[in-house]
Amino acid sequence: MKVMICANLAKERSRKAAADACAKLNEIGFLPMIEKQYENIIKVDNAVYAQTDSLITDCDMFMTIGGDGTILKWGQKAAACNKLLLGINTGRLGFMTSIESGELDTLERLRTGEYTVSRRMMLDIEYEGKGNYSAINDVVFSKCRYSKLPEFIVSVEEYEVTKIRADGIIFSTPAGSTAYSLSAGGPIISPDAQCIEFTPLCAHSLFGRPMIFSADSEITVRFSAYEDSGVSLSIDGNDDMDFKEGEIIKIRRSEQQLSIIDINGSSFYKAVHNKLMRPLK
C-alpha cells in the first residue's frame, strides 16, 4: 500500500507526527510517499520522494497530518481521484480526522482491515459565467466590509424559499455542519447523512432560521443590493470571490464523495463529545 503524506512539514508538530507515522507505516509494510519539496526537511527510510502530481497519481491513499483545514485542502484531490483519506489530528478540533497524533499504534489496523470508510457528501457550485467549483464543507455568502445589508434570495427548483436581509448565508454539507454553520446557530448533522443545510448569518428578521434541504435539491442564490451593498463568496474557507448583483449561483449535491477512513469507530461522535460537550460539563 502506497501512502501519500499530506502535511505542512514546515511546522515542528507536523514534522514529528509525520516522522512517527512514516515509521509506523514502514513497520506494517506500507510505503510512505512524500513531496519532494520536503526532502531536506524530513528524512524517512524507505520513503519515495517525488513531485506532488506524481504522488497523487501513484498513491493508493492519502494520509493528512494536521487539522480539518488540511483535510479540506487534500480532500478535494482525494475525492477527484476516488482514493481513501485518513486524517491524523495535530490541530485543534479535528472533527474529520480519525486519530490523534498520540494514537499512531492504531495504524496497524490499516494492514488488518479493521476500519470502516465514511462517505462524505460534497457540493457542486455552478457560478454562471465564472466557473464550476466543489466544496467539502460549505459555501458562504457574506456582505462586504462596511456594506449595507444585502437581501439574499434563495430558491429551490425555481420556487422562492426565502428572501432575507442578513450579514450572509451558509450552505453546508453534513460534514460542514460542525464548522461555520455551527457557530451561526445551525444544527449538528451526522456526516453520513445526505442533505444540504442552510444557515443565515445575523439575519435582520425574527424568522431567519436554519433549514434542511433534500440532497436532491438544486438551490439557486442571488441577491438584491441596497445602496450598492456588496457580497463575497467563499468555498471551504478559501479566498473570497466577488459576487455581483444580477449574478446567479446554483448549488447541488456533487457526484464526487470524500471517502474517509475511520479507524477508531464513531470518530465523529467522539469528537463532538470530547471537543464540544465535555468543556461544558
Secondary structure, DSSP 8 states (H G I E B T S, - for coil): -EEEEEE-TTSHHHHHHHHHHHHHHHHTT-EEEEEGGGTTT---TT-EEE-HHHHHHH-SEEEEEESHHHHHHHHHHHHHTT-EEEEEE-SS--SS-SEETT-GGGGHHHHHT--EEEEEEEEEEEETTTEEEEESSEEEEEE-TT----EEEEEETTEEEEEEE-SEEEEE-SGGGGTHHHHTT-----TT--EEEEEEES-SSTT---EEEETT--EEEEEE-SSS--EEEEETT---EEE-TT--EEEEEEEEEEEEEESSSSHHHHHHIIIIIGGG-
